[in-house]
Amino acid sequence: MATNNTTTMVIPQITPPLSSTIFLYFYSPLLALSIACYFFIFYHIFVTPSIRRTPSNHVFIIMLIVCFLQAILSTSMHLDQFRRGFYWPPSLTYCLLLFMIDYIVYLNGALLMVWASLERLFFIFNANIFNTLRRRIIGHYLPIVFCTVYPLVYYTYFLLFYPCESYYDMSTLDCVAACFLWTNSFMALYELLVNGFAPVCFVPIFSILLLIRVLIKKQQMGRQVTWRKNRKMTIQLLGISTSFLLLNIEYFVLAIGQMVYDTNFGTEYMPWFWGVNVCTLQSIIPFLCLNIIPDVTKKFKILNPW
């Protein structure tokens, strides 16, 4: 007599925490608006060659592209996790895909933000600093390539090929996919300090130096300064860098506290900061980058003649 050996997977009844419910209803409409804003910016980048030719815009164009990919891929996956209360489908492949996108895009955006903050120090009041091909390649394009390639190579190796075993926890339906972080204490420290905390520190330092330089130059040169253009570049960077700092500093402070002080340090707050960390920047960055479009306010008036 044949026996049916088919097993049915029992899904635990998991009620999403309050933080997940709040995140779901807050980020779902915000994500829809941000995707519309991404398409608006990409359209104008495509039809306006001057945007693409302006060197100071290149880092933000790359950042917009990678954040757009994160918004339509991993943010949607996180919203589904907020809705269900767990990650689904129960697959290590799904976990690795989610972790790859989140880790690569975060570090890519963080490094680009650091470079944008430093590069603005060169561009403000010295727009011709990269006026030769050699200078553009060494001082402009190579740093952007590094900021893009390093996270891809680093996390491809440590998430896919590092000799440790990641898994999907069937008891909690949770992803445990970055095994190098708990099997190698040095890499865990490197990840936290170098790839995580260092960009969060460097971005405000370079942004403050930029602001100081702008104020000093404005006072020294007076009306000779093309203040309108410099103000636009400065406000754009300060807005993005301030958002980056505010969205990440709390999470990394708690993570460092758990590593060096107490493993339970701030545990009750971690889900809130983690949700903000993985969903916010890619949802608001297109709005912060709108001013790379020339006369953007006039274009909005055309869209809304009332």
C-alpha positions in Angstrom: 0.0 0.0 0.0 1.4 3.4 -1.1 2.1 5.9 1.6 1.8 9.6 1.1 5.1 11.1 2.5 4.2 14.7 1.6 4.9 16.9 4.5 3.1 20.1 5.1 5.1 23.0 6.5 3.4 24.6 9.5 3.7 28.3 9.5 3.9 29.8 13.0 1.3 32.3 14.0 3.3 35.5 14.3 1.7 38.8 15.1 3.6 41.7 13.6 4.9 44.1 16.3 3.6 47.6 16.6 6.7 49.0 15.0 6.1 46.9 11.8 2.5 48.0 11.5 3.5 51.7 11.8 6.3 51.2 9.3 3.9 49.5 6.8 1.3 52.2 6.8 3.9 55.0 6.8 6.3 53.7 4.2 3.8 52.2 1.7 2.4 55.6 0.5 5.9 57.3 0.9 7.4 54.6 -1.3 4.7 55.1 -4.0 5.4 58.9 -4.0 9.2 58.4 -4.1 9.0 56.0 -7.1 7.0 58.6 -9.0 9.6 61.2 -8.1 12.4 58.9 -9.3 10.7 58.6 -12.7 10.3 62.3 -12.8 14.0 62.9 -12.2 15.2 60.1 -14.5 13.0 61.5 -17.3 14.6 65.0 -16.9 18.1 63.4 -16.7 17.4 61.6 -19.9 16.1 64.6 -21.8 18.5 67.3 -20.3 22.1 66.7 -21.4 23.4 69.5 -19.2 22.4 67.5 -16.1 24.5 64.5 -17.2 27.4 66.6 -18.3 27.7 68.5 -15.0 30.4 66.7 -12.9 29.0 67.7 -9.6 25.8 65.8 -10.5 27.4 62.5 -11.3 27.7 61.2 -7.8 24.0 62.0 -7.1 22.9 60.4 -10.4 24.7 57.1 -9.4 23.2 57.4 -5.9 19.7 57.9 -7.4 20.1 54.8 -9.5 21.2 52.5 -6.7 18.6 53.9 -4.3 15.9 53.4 -6.9 16.9 49.7 -7.2 16.8 49.4 -3.5 13.4 51.1 -3.3 11.7 48.8 -5.9 13.4 45.6 -4.6 14.4 45.3 -1.0 12.1 48.0 0.4 9.2 46.2 -1.1 10.5 43.0 0.5 10.7 44.7 3.9 7.2 46.1 3.6 6.0 42.5 3.0 7.9 41.5 6.1 6.2 44.3 8.1 2.8 43.1 6.8 3.4 39.4 7.6 5.6 39.7 10.7 8.2 37.4 9.1 10.2 36.9 5.9 8.5 34.9 3.2 9.1 32.7 1.2 11.2 30.6 3.6 14.3 30.4 1.4 18.0 31.1 2.0 18.2 32.4 -1.5 15.5 35.0 -0.7 17.4 36.0 2.4 20.7 36.3 0.6 19.1 38.4 -2.1 17.6 40.7 0.5 20.9 41.0 2.4 22.9 41.5 -0.8 20.7 44.4 -1.9 20.5 46.1 1.5 24.2 45.8 2.4 25.6 46.7 -1.0 23.2 49.6 -1.6 23.7 51.0 2.0 27.5 50.9 1.7 27.5 52.2 -1.8 25.3 55.1 -0.8 27.4 55.8 2.4 30.6 55.9 0.4 29.1 58.0 -2.3 27.8 60.4 0.4 31.3 60.7 1.9 32.9 61.3 -1.5 30.2 63.9 -2.4 30.8 65.7 0.8 34.6 65.8 0.1 34.2 66.6 -3.6 31.9 69.5 -2.9 34.8 71.1 -1.0 36.7 71.1 -4.4 33.8 72.2 -6.6 32.7 75.1 -4.5 34.6 78.2 -5.8 36.9 76.0 -7.9 34.6 74.6 -10.6 37.6 74.0 -13.0 39.5 71.7 -10.7 38.8 68.7 -13.0 39.2 70.6 -16.3 41.6 68.0 -17.8 40.9 64.4 -18.7 43.6 63.1 -16.4 42.2 65.0 -13.4 38.7 63.9 -14.1 39.7 60.3 -14.3 41.9 60.3 -11.2 40.0 62.8 -9.0 36.4 62.3 -10.1 35.6 59.0 -11.9 37.9 56.6 -10.1 36.5 57.5 -6.6 33.0 57.0 -7.9 34.0 53.6 -9.4 35.6 52.6 -6.1 32.5 53.6 -4.2 30.4 51.4 -6.5 32.6 48.4 -7.0 34.0 47.9 -3.5 30.6 47.1 -1.8 29.7 44.8 -4.7 32.9 42.8 -4.5 33.1 42.9 -0.7 29.6 41.6 0.0 29.5 39.2 -2.9 32.4 37.4 -1.3 31.4 37.6 2.4 27.7 36.8 1.8 28.1 34.1 -0.9 31.6 32.6 -0.7 32.9 33.1 2.9 33.4 29.7 4.6 30.5 29.8 7.0 26.9 28.6 6.9 24.0 31.0 6.6 20.4 29.7 7.0 16.7 30.5 7.2 15.4 30.0 10.7 12.2 28.0 10.3 11.2 28.3 13.9 10.9 32.1 13.6 10.8 32.5 9.8 13.7 34.9 10.1 16.8 35.4 7.9 20.1 34.6 9.4 22.1 35.2 6.3 25.2 37.2 7.2 27.1 34.4 8.9 30.5 36.1 8.6 29.3 38.7 11.2 29.0 36.1 14.0 31.8 33.6 13.0 34.6 36.2 12.7 34.9 38.8 15.4 37.4 40.9 13.5 35.1 41.1 10.4 32.2 42.0 12.7 34.2 44.9 14.1 35.4 45.9 10.7 31.9 45.9 9.3 30.5 47.9 12.2 33.3 50.5 12.4 34.7 50.8 8.8 31.7 50.1 6.7 29.1 51.4 9.1 30.2 54.0 11.7 33.0 55.7 9.8 30.9 57.0 6.9 28.3 58.3 9.4 31.2 60.2 11.1 32.9 61.5 7.9 29.8 62.8 6.2 29.0 65.5 8.9 32.7 66.3 9.3 33.1 67.1 5.6 29.7 68.8 5.4 30.6 71.1 8.3 34.0 71.9 6.7 32.0 72.7 3.5 29.7 75.0 5.3 32.6 76.8 7.0 34.4 77.2 3.7 31.3 78.6 2.0 30.7 81.1 4.8 34.3 82.2 4.8 34.5 82.6 1.0 31.2 84.4 0.9 32.5 86.9 3.4 35.9 87.3 1.7 34.6 87.6 -1.9 31.3 89.3 -1.3 29.3 89.8 -4.5 32.0 88.3 -6.7 30.8 84.9 -5.6 28.3 83.1 -7.7 26.3 82.7 -4.5 23.1 81.4 -6.1 24.9 78.4 -7.7 27.0 77.7 -4.6 24.0 78.0 -2.3 22.1 75.4 -4.4 25.0 73.0 -4.3 25.6 73.5 -0.6 22.0 73.2 0.5 21.5 70.1 -1.6 24.5 68.3 0.0 23.7 69.5 3.5 20.1 68.3 3.2 21.1 64.8 2.1 24.0 64.5 4.5 21.9 65.6 7.5 19.2 63.1 6.6 21.9 60.4 6.2 23.3 61.2 9.6 20.0 61.4 11.5 18.7 58.1 9.9 21.8 56.1 10.8 23.6 57.4 13.9 21.1 56.0 16.4 21.3 52.5 14.9 25.1 52.4 14.9 25.3 53.8 18.5 23.1 51.0 19.7 25.1 48.4 17.7 28.4 49.6 19.1 26.9 49.6 22.6 25.8 46.0 22.2 29.3 45.0 21.0 31.4 46.8 23.6 29.1 47.3 26.6 26.1 45.0 26.9 24.6 42.6 24.3 21.1 43.8 25.5 22.0 47.5 25.2 19.0 49.3 23.6 17.4 46.1 22.5 13.9 47.4 22.8 14.7 50.3 20.5 16.6 48.3 17.8 13.5 47.3 15.8 12.5 51.0 15.4 15.9 52.2 14.4 16.4 49.2 12.1 13.2 49.8 10.3 14.0 53.5 9.8 17.6 52.5 8.7 16.5 50.1 5.9 13.5 52.0 4.5 13.9 55.8 4.8 16.8 57.1 2.8 15.9 55.5 -0.5 12.3 56.8 0.0 13.3 60.4 0.5 16.4 60.9 -1.5 14.7 61.6 -4.8 12.9 64.6 -3.2 16.3 65.8 -1.8 17.9 65.5 -5.3 15.1 67.4 -7.2 17.2 70.5 -7.5 19.7 68.8 -9.9 16.9 69.6 -12.4 17.3 73.2 -13.8 14.3 75.4 -13.0 12.5 72.5 -11.3 9.9 74.8 -9.6 8.8 76.0 -13.1 8.4 72.4 -14.2 6.1 71.7 -11.3 4.1 74.7 -12.1 3.6 73.4 -15.6 2.4 70.1 -14.2 0.0 71.9 -11.9 -1.2 75.1 -13.6 -3.5 75.9 -10.7 
